[in-house]
Amino acid sequence: MQLSNARETINYSIVKNFWLVKQEPSAYSWSDFVADGATKWTGVRNYAARNNLRRMRKGDEVLFYHSGDEKTVVGLAKVTRTAYPDPTAAGEEDWSAVDLAPIRPLRRPVTLRQIKDQPRLKKIQLVRQSRLSVMPLGAVEFRAIVRMGGL
């Protein structure tokens, strides 16, 4: 299965790692991300999420999730630089950042309720451990959410 637009082609047979990152849209929204064209994913201060950042590889695919009141997957992104020391950590060397670039928005945002209503998605960390800001997804779960989003 391939998805494409003018900027990027996603080939699921090549990409091995899939992720979901969460952000409060009032702090940094999908629209902000698209306008910037890329971002340094900094400020993660949870060890499990930090460990997930460190597992990300260049080219990994990422779902961008608006947390807070929205609770909605809104877009696709990719990892463009693997983990490096978080420049916002102010002398703390134990935190990491990665660089992300937007690929495209979902045609239809996918709500947390819609995800919870899908039996095959009930065990993903977004449902089980909802406060984690960076989490892995299996390829099947990633594809299911992308399809739910109309891509």
C-alpha positions in Angstrom: 0.0 0.0 0.0 1.3 3.4 -0.9 0.2 6.9 0.0 1.6 9.9 -1.9 1.4 13.5 -2.4 3.8 16.0 -4.1 6.2 15.9 -1.2 6.4 12.3 0.0 5.5 8.7 -0.8 4.9 6.3 2.1 5.7 2.7 1.3 4.6 0.4 4.1 6.6 -2.5 2.9 9.8 -0.5 3.6 9.1 1.4 6.7 9.4 -0.7 9.9 8.6 1.7 12.8 5.5 3.7 13.4 4.8 6.2 16.1 2.2 8.5 17.5 3.2 11.9 19.1 0.8 14.0 21.1 0.7 17.8 21.3 -1.7 20.2 22.9 -2.9 22.2 19.9 -2.9 25.5 21.8 0.8 25.0 22.3 1.8 23.7 18.9 -0.9 22.6 16.4 -0.8 20.6 13.2 -1.3 24.0 11.4 1.8 25.4 13.2 3.8 22.3 12.2 2.8 22.6 8.6 3.6 26.3 8.5 7.0 25.6 10.0 7.7 22.8 7.6 9.6 20.8 10.3 10.2 20.9 14.0 12.5 19.8 16.7 10.4 17.5 19.0 11.7 18.9 22.3 10.5 19.2 25.9 9.6 15.5 26.5 10.1 14.9 30.2 8.8 11.4 30.7 11.3 8.5 30.7 9.1 6.1 28.7 8.4 8.8 26.1 12.1 9.7 26.0 13.0 6.1 25.4 10.6 6.0 22.5 12.2 9.1 21.0 15.5 7.3 21.2 14.1 4.3 19.3 12.9 6.5 16.4 14.9 6.2 13.1 15.1 8.5 10.2 12.2 7.7 7.8 9.9 6.3 10.6 6.3 7.3 10.1 4.5 9.3 12.8 0.8 10.1 13.5 0.3 13.7 14.9 -2.3 13.7 17.6 -4.0 16.8 19.1 -4.4 16.1 22.8 -6.4 18.1 25.3 -10.0 18.7 24.4 -9.7 17.6 20.8 -8.2 14.1 21.3 -7.8 13.6 17.6 -5.3 12.2 15.1 -4.9 15.0 12.5 -1.9 14.3 10.3 1.1 12.2 9.1 4.7 13.1 9.7 8.1 11.5 9.4 11.3 11.4 11.5 14.0 13.4 9.7 16.7 13.2 12.4 17.2 10.6 15.1 17.6 11.3 18.8 20.0 13.9 20.0 20.4 15.9 23.3 17.3 18.1 23.9 18.5 21.7 23.6 15.6 22.8 25.9 16.8 20.6 28.8 19.0 23.3 30.3 22.0 21.3 31.4 20.2 18.0 31.9 21.8 15.5 29.6 19.3 12.8 30.1 16.6 14.1 27.7 16.4 13.7 24.0 14.7 15.3 21.0 14.1 14.2 17.4 13.3 16.2 14.2 10.0 15.7 12.5 8.5 17.0 9.2 4.9 16.9 8.2 3.8 14.7 5.3 0.0 15.5 5.0 -3.1 15.9 7.0 -5.6 13.2 7.3 -8.7 13.8 5.1 -10.8 13.1 8.2 -9.5 13.6 11.7 -9.7 10.4 13.7 -11.0 10.9 17.3 -10.0 8.9 20.3 -13.6 7.7 20.6 -13.4 6.3 17.1 -10.1 4.5 17.9 -11.5 3.1 21.1 -14.5 1.8 19.2 -12.3 -0.4 16.9 -11.7 -3.8 18.5 -8.3 -4.2 16.8 -7.1 -0.8 18.3 -8.2 -1.4 21.9 -4.7 -2.5 23.0 -2.7 0.4 21.6 -0.9 2.6 24.1 -3.1 5.6 23.2 -6.0 3.7 24.7 -4.2 1.9 27.5 -1.7 4.6 28.6 -3.3 7.8 27.4 -0.9 10.2 29.1 2.2 9.0 27.3 3.3 11.7 24.7 5.4 9.5 22.4 4.3 6.0 21.7 5.0 3.1 19.2 2.3 1.7 17.0 2.3 -1.6 15.1 2.1 -1.4 11.3 -1.4 -2.9 11.4 -2.7 -0.3 13.9 -0.9 2.5 12.1 -2.5 1.5 8.8 -5.9 1.1 10.4 -5.9 4.7 11.8 -4.6 6.1 8.5 -7.5 4.3 6.6 -9.9 5.7 9.2 -8.5 9.1 8.3 -9.4 8.6 4.7 -5.9 7.9 3.2 
